[in-house]
Amino acid sequence: MRPWAWLASLVLAGVAQAEPGAQALFARCPGGVPSADVQGRAIDAGFWQRGPVLAVFWSKDCAFCHRHNDRLNRLLDEQPGAAVLGVAIDRDAEAVRRTAARRAYRFPVIVDGPGGCALQPQLTPRKLVPMTCWLGEAPTQPRCVPGEMGEDDLRELLRSQARSNRHS
């Protein structure tokens, strides 16, 4: 095989295995990427474009999820530019809105879409919550981390994201 052909095959293989960006995950949704969260707060286009988004799948009735999200909420003070998204698996958007408001989540919260718009099945076959996943290329492995995470682990994910966004 010629050297340029070998190099081209490596590049094509890398592109074929590249993880979809946050925007690509919403490609099958009629409305595209969300422009507002359940509380009506705007999610600007830059949120989706600056690099990987750290998404936490959770449920309004999950105590583990609330502790996990509360830790993440506190850690946002250390990483003010972090792109964090809460994705509720519950279908009742009003109940999710009330929960997010009561718990004072500062990160945007959306309800996972139906069918082809559902994010979690695009990222992992596991239905466990909380589930923390990268939307876009994962700066750390694995792409999705199941279960409640400790403060140090969440802090490291946010730092990895910041490093990745500086290199984008």
Backbone as numpy.savetxt, mean C-alpha at the origin, in Angstrom:
# Nx Ny Nz CAx CAy CAz Cx Cy Cz
25.24 -17.14 -27.98 24.39 -15.96 -27.98 25.28 -14.72 -27.98
24.93 -13.76 -28.79 25.71 -12.53 -28.86 25.53 -11.73 -27.58
26.58 -10.96 -27.19 26.50 -10.21 -25.93 25.28 -9.27 -25.86
24.97 -8.59 -26.96 23.84 -7.66 -26.92 22.52 -8.40 -26.80
22.42 -9.59 -27.37 21.19 -10.39 -27.28 21.00 -10.88 -25.84
22.08 -11.26 -25.21 22.02 -11.71 -23.82 21.56 -10.57 -22.92
22.12 -9.38 -23.13 21.75 -8.22 -22.34 20.28 -7.86 -22.57
19.85 -7.91 -23.82 18.45 -7.61 -24.13 17.51 -8.60 -23.44
17.89 -9.87 -23.41 17.02 -10.87 -22.76 16.94 -10.62 -21.26
18.04 -10.17 -20.65 18.01 -9.84 -19.22 17.09 -8.66 -18.95
17.17 -7.63 -19.78 16.33 -6.45 -19.61 14.86 -6.83 -19.78
14.55 -7.61 -20.80 13.16 -8.02 -21.02 12.65 -8.88 -19.87
13.48 -9.75 -19.34 13.07 -10.58 -18.21 12.80 -9.72 -16.99
13.62 -8.70 -16.78 13.40 -7.79 -15.65 12.10 -7.03 -15.79
11.79 -6.57 -16.99 10.55 -5.85 -17.22 9.36 -6.78 -17.02
9.47 -8.00 -17.50 8.37 -8.95 -17.36 8.08 -9.28 -15.90
9.12 -9.25 -15.05 8.93 -9.59 -13.65 8.72 -8.36 -12.78
8.77 -7.16 -13.34 8.61 -5.95 -12.55 7.24 -5.92 -11.90
7.22 -5.49 -10.67 5.96 -5.41 -9.95 5.20 -4.18 -10.42
3.88 -4.29 -10.55 3.11 -3.16 -11.04 3.16 -1.99 -10.07
3.21 -0.78 -10.62 3.16 0.41 -9.79 1.78 0.55 -9.18
1.67 1.43 -8.20 0.39 1.64 -7.53 -0.70 1.97 -8.53
-0.40 2.81 -9.50 -1.41 3.21 -10.48 -1.87 2.02 -11.32
-0.95 1.12 -11.68 -1.31 -0.02 -12.51 -2.27 -0.96 -11.80
-2.22 -1.01 -10.48 -3.10 -1.89 -9.72 -4.57 -1.45 -9.81
-4.79 -0.19 -10.15 -6.16 0.33 -10.28 -6.61 0.39 -11.73
-5.84 -0.18 -12.64 -6.11 -0.07 -14.07 -7.48 -0.60 -14.47
-7.96 -1.63 -13.79 -9.26 -2.22 -14.15 -10.44 -1.54 -13.46
-10.17 -0.53 -12.69 -11.23 0.18 -11.97 -11.76 1.33 -12.82
-13.07 1.43 -12.96 -13.65 2.49 -13.79 -13.20 3.90 -13.39
-13.02 4.13 -12.10 -12.61 5.46 -11.64 -11.11 5.65 -11.58
-10.33 4.61 -11.89 -8.87 4.71 -11.80 -8.41 4.78 -10.36
-7.29 5.42 -10.13 -6.76 5.53 -8.77 -7.65 6.47 -7.96
-7.84 6.15 -6.68 -8.67 7.02 -5.84 -8.08 8.42 -5.72
-8.95 9.42 -5.79 -8.50 10.81 -5.63 -8.93 11.37 -4.28
-9.68 10.58 -3.50 -10.09 10.99 -2.16 -10.26 9.74 -1.30
-10.11 9.92 0.01 -10.30 8.78 0.90 -11.72 8.79 1.46
-12.02 7.86 2.37 -13.38 7.73 2.90 -13.82 8.94 3.71
-12.86 9.74 4.17 -13.20 10.95 4.92 -13.28 12.18 4.02
-13.15 11.98 2.71 -13.21 13.09 1.77 -11.91 13.86 1.62
-10.85 13.36 2.22 -9.55 14.03 2.09 -8.96 13.71 0.72
-8.42 14.71 0.06 -7.85 14.53 -1.28 -6.60 13.66 -1.23
-6.47 12.79 -2.22 -5.24 12.01 -2.44 -4.71 12.50 -3.78
-3.68 13.32 -3.74 -3.19 13.92 -4.99 -2.42 12.91 -5.83
-2.27 13.22 -7.10 -1.60 12.32 -8.04 -0.17 12.01 -7.61
0.50 12.97 -6.98 1.87 12.76 -6.52 2.00 11.64 -5.51
0.95 11.40 -4.73 0.96 10.33 -3.74 1.25 8.99 -4.42
0.64 8.79 -5.59 0.77 7.52 -6.31 2.03 7.46 -7.16
2.63 8.59 -7.48 3.73 8.63 -8.43 5.12 8.69 -7.81
5.24 9.01 -6.54 6.58 9.25 -5.99 7.35 7.99 -5.64
6.76 6.85 -5.74 7.45 5.61 -5.42 6.48 4.62 -4.84
6.98 3.59 -4.19 6.07 2.58 -3.65 5.21 3.15 -2.53
3.98 2.68 -2.46 3.03 3.07 -1.42 2.93 1.88 -0.46
3.03 2.15 0.82 2.87 1.11 1.83 1.39 1.03 2.18
0.76 -0.09 1.84 -0.67 -0.27 2.08 -0.90 -1.28 3.19
-1.82 -0.93 4.08 -2.19 -1.83 5.17 -3.65 -2.22 4.99
-3.88 -3.50 4.77 -5.24 -4.03 4.67 -5.71 -4.34 6.08
-6.90 -3.85 6.42 -7.40 -3.99 7.78 -8.92 -4.07 7.77
-9.48 -4.38 8.94 -10.92 -4.44 9.12 -11.31 -3.61 10.34
-12.46 -3.00 10.27 -12.92 -2.15 11.37 -13.15 -2.93 12.66
-13.35 -4.24 12.57 -13.61 -5.08 13.74 -12.38 -5.83 14.25
-11.20 -5.52 13.75 -9.98 -6.26 14.07 -9.11 -5.46 15.05
-9.02 -5.96 16.29 -8.22 -5.27 17.31 -6.73 -5.25 16.93
-6.24 -6.34 16.34 -4.84 -6.38 15.90 -4.58 -5.29 14.86
-5.55 -5.12 13.96 -5.43 -4.10 12.91 -5.34 -2.70 13.53
-6.17 -2.43 14.53 -6.17 -1.11 15.15 -4.84 -0.82 15.85
-4.31 -1.80 16.56 -3.00 -1.59 17.20 -1.92 -1.34 16.15
-1.95 -2.14 15.09 -0.98 -2.01 13.99 -1.09 -0.61 13.37
-2.30 -0.20 13.03 -2.51 1.10 12.39 -2.19 2.25 13.34
-2.47 2.10 14.63 -2.12 3.14 15.60 -0.61 3.33 15.66
0.14 2.22 15.64 1.61 2.33 15.62 2.08 3.06 14.36
1.53 2.65 13.24 1.89 3.26 11.97 1.56 4.75 11.98
0.42 5.10 12.50 0.00 6.50 12.60 1.01 7.31 13.40
1.46 6.78 14.54 2.45 7.48 15.37 3.78 7.63 14.64
4.17 6.59 13.90 5.47 6.62 13.21 5.51 7.60 12.04
4.37 8.03 11.57 4.35 8.99 10.46 5.01 10.31 10.86
5.06 10.61 12.16 5.77 11.81 12.62 7.26 11.72 12.29
7.81 10.50 12.32 9.24 10.30 12.02 9.52 10.33 10.52
8.54 9.99 9.70 8.69 9.96 8.24 7.54 10.77 7.63
7.58 12.10 7.74 6.44 12.91 7.31 6.06 12.78 5.83
6.96 12.39 4.97 6.64 12.28 3.55 6.22 10.89 3.12
6.01 9.99 4.08 5.70 8.60 3.77 4.36 8.48 3.05
4.32 7.59 2.07 3.08 7.30 1.35 2.50 6.03 1.94
1.54 6.20 2.86 0.89 5.10 3.54 -0.59 5.16 3.21
-1.17 4.01 2.92 -2.58 3.92 2.57 -3.23 2.83 3.40
-4.34 3.15 4.05 -5.13 2.15 4.74 -6.17 1.63 3.76
-6.30 0.31 3.66 -7.27 -0.29 2.74 -8.17 -1.20 3.57
-9.38 -0.73 3.83 -10.32 -1.51 4.63 -10.95 -2.58 3.76
-11.04 -3.78 4.30 -11.67 -4.88 3.56 -13.18 -4.90 3.76
-13.67 -4.07 4.67 -15.11 -3.99 4.95 -15.80 -3.29 3.78
-17.02 -3.64 3.49 -17.74 -3.04 2.37 -18.54 -1.80 2.77
-18.78 -1.60 4.06 -19.57 -0.47 4.53 -18.67 0.76 4.67
-18.64 1.58 3.63 -17.74 2.74 3.60 -18.03 3.72 4.73
-19.29 3.89 5.11 -19.63 4.81 6.19 -19.07 4.31 7.53
-19.18 3.02 7.78 -18.62 2.45 9.02 -17.10 2.58 9.03
-16.47 2.38 7.89 -15.02 2.55 7.79 -14.65 4.01 8.03
-15.42 4.93 7.46 -15.16 6.37 7.67 -15.23 6.72 9.15
-16.28 6.24 9.82 -16.44 6.53 11.26 -15.27 5.96 12.06
-14.85 4.75 11.74 -13.73 4.12 12.45 -12.44 4.89 12.22
-12.16 5.24 10.98 -10.92 5.99 10.67 -10.92 7.35 11.35
-12.08 8.01 11.39 -12.17 9.32 12.05 -12.00 9.18 13.57
-12.66 8.19 14.16 -12.58 7.98 15.61 -11.15 7.66 16.03
-10.44 6.89 15.21 -9.08 6.49 15.55 -8.06 7.54 15.08
-8.52 8.56 14.38 -7.68 9.70 13.93 -6.53 9.25 13.04
-6.82 8.33 12.11 -5.79 7.92 11.16 -5.46 9.11 10.27
-4.18 9.43 10.21 -3.73 10.56 9.39 -3.42 10.15 7.97
-3.24 8.86 7.74 -3.01 8.38 6.39 -4.35 8.19 5.70
-4.39 8.31 4.37 -5.66 8.12 3.67 -6.16 6.68 3.83
-7.47 6.54 3.89 -8.11 5.23 4.04 -9.13 5.08 2.92
-9.05 3.96 2.22 -10.04 3.63 1.19 -10.66 2.28 1.53
-11.75 1.95 0.86 -12.36 0.64 0.98 -11.89 -0.17 -0.23
-11.41 -1.40 0.01 -10.95 -2.23 -1.10 -12.11 -2.46 -2.06
-11.82 -2.31 -3.32 -12.85 -2.40 -4.35 -13.35 -3.81 -4.58
-14.44 -3.91 -5.33 -14.97 -5.23 -5.68 -14.31 -5.78 -6.95
-14.42 -7.07 -7.16 -13.97 -7.71 -8.40 -12.56 -7.35 -8.80
-12.41 -6.89 -10.05 -11.10 -6.54 -10.60 -10.46 -5.34 -9.94
-11.25 -4.57 -9.19 -10.71 -3.39 -8.49 -10.11 -3.75 -7.13
-10.31 -4.97 -6.67 -9.80 -5.38 -5.36 -8.28 -5.45 -5.40
-7.64 -4.75 -4.47 -6.18 -4.72 -4.42 -5.58 -5.96 -3.78
-6.12 -6.38 -2.64 -5.49 -7.46 -1.89 -5.29 -8.72 -2.74
-6.29 -9.19 -3.51 -6.04 -10.40 -4.31 -5.01 -10.20 -5.42
-4.75 -8.95 -5.81 -3.71 -8.71 -6.81 -2.32 -8.83 -6.21
-2.23 -8.72 -4.88 -0.94 -8.71 -4.21 -0.60 -10.01 -3.50
-1.63 -10.67 -2.98 -1.39 -11.88 -2.20 -2.65 -12.74 -2.18
-2.49 -14.06 -2.17 -3.66 -14.93 -2.06 -4.19 -15.01 -0.62
-3.42 -14.53 0.33 -3.80 -14.60 1.74 -4.82 -13.53 2.07
-5.81 -13.89 2.86 -6.89 -12.97 3.23 -6.76 -12.47 4.67
-5.65 -12.70 5.28 -5.39 -12.31 6.66 -5.32 -10.80 6.80
-5.81 -10.26 7.92 -5.62 -8.86 8.27 -5.09 -8.80 9.70
-4.25 -7.81 10.01 -3.70 -6.86 9.05 -2.70 -7.53 8.11
-2.61 -6.94 6.94 -1.65 -7.38 5.92 -1.02 -6.11 5.38
0.29 -6.02 5.48 1.00 -4.83 5.02 1.73 -5.17 3.73
1.42 -4.43 2.67 1.96 -4.74 1.33 2.49 -3.47 0.67
3.41 -3.69 -0.24 3.90 -2.61 -1.09 3.04 -2.54 -2.34
2.56 -1.36 -2.68 1.93 -1.10 -3.97 3.02 -0.50 -4.83
3.45 -1.23 -5.81 4.61 -0.83 -6.60 5.78 -1.71 -6.23
6.93 -1.38 -6.76 8.12 -2.21 -6.53 8.50 -2.18 -5.05
8.61 -3.33 -4.47 8.91 -3.45 -3.04 10.38 -3.14 -2.77
10.67 -2.10 -1.96 12.06 -1.80 -1.63 12.64 -2.82 -0.65
11.79 -3.60 -0.01 12.24 -4.67 0.87 11.46 -5.92 0.52
11.94 -7.04 0.94 11.25 -8.30 0.71 10.78 -8.83 2.05
9.69 -9.48 2.15 8.75 -9.85 1.10 7.84 -8.69 0.72
7.06 -8.87 -0.32 6.17 -7.83 -0.80 5.03 -7.59 0.18
4.49 -8.63 0.79 3.42 -8.52 1.77 3.85 -9.20 3.06
3.54 -8.55 4.18 3.87 -9.08 5.49 2.55 -9.30 6.24
2.22 -10.56 6.55 0.97 -10.84 7.24 1.07 -10.56 8.74
-0.03 -10.13 9.31 -0.14 -9.98 10.76 0.30 -8.63 11.28
0.09 -8.49 12.58 0.44 -7.26 13.29 1.96 -7.15 13.38
2.48 -5.97 13.06 3.92 -5.75 13.09 4.29 -4.87 14.27
5.49 -5.08 14.78 6.01 -4.26 15.86 6.48 -2.91 15.36
6.68 -2.01 16.29 7.07 -0.65 15.96 8.38 -0.57 15.19
9.39 -1.34 15.60 10.69 -1.30 14.92 10.57 -1.79 13.48
9.77 -2.84 13.27 9.59 -3.36 11.91 8.87 -2.35 11.02
7.84 -1.71 11.55 7.14 -0.68 10.77 8.05 0.50 10.47
8.84 0.89 11.47 9.78 2.00 11.28 10.75 1.68 10.14
11.24 0.44 10.11 12.18 0.05 9.05 11.51 0.05 7.68
10.25 -0.37 7.60 9.53 -0.30 6.32 9.42 1.14 5.84
9.09 2.06 6.74 8.97 3.47 6.35 10.32 4.04 5.93
11.39 3.63 6.60 12.73 4.09 6.21 13.11 3.53 4.84
12.78 2.27 4.60 13.06 1.66 3.28 12.32 2.41 2.19
11.09 2.77 2.48 10.31 3.52 1.50 10.96 4.88 1.23
11.38 5.56 2.27 12.01 6.88 2.09 13.28 6.76 1.26
14.09 5.72 1.53 15.32 5.51 0.73 14.97 5.23 -0.72
13.96 4.42 -0.94 13.54 4.08 -2.29 13.04 5.31 -3.04
12.27 6.14 -2.35 11.71 7.35 -3.00 12.79 8.37 -3.33
13.86 8.41 -2.54 14.97 9.33 -2.84 15.69 8.90 -4.11
15.68 7.59 -4.40 16.39 7.07 -5.57 15.50 7.01 -6.81
14.21 7.32 -6.66 13.29 7.23 -7.81 13.48 8.38 -8.76
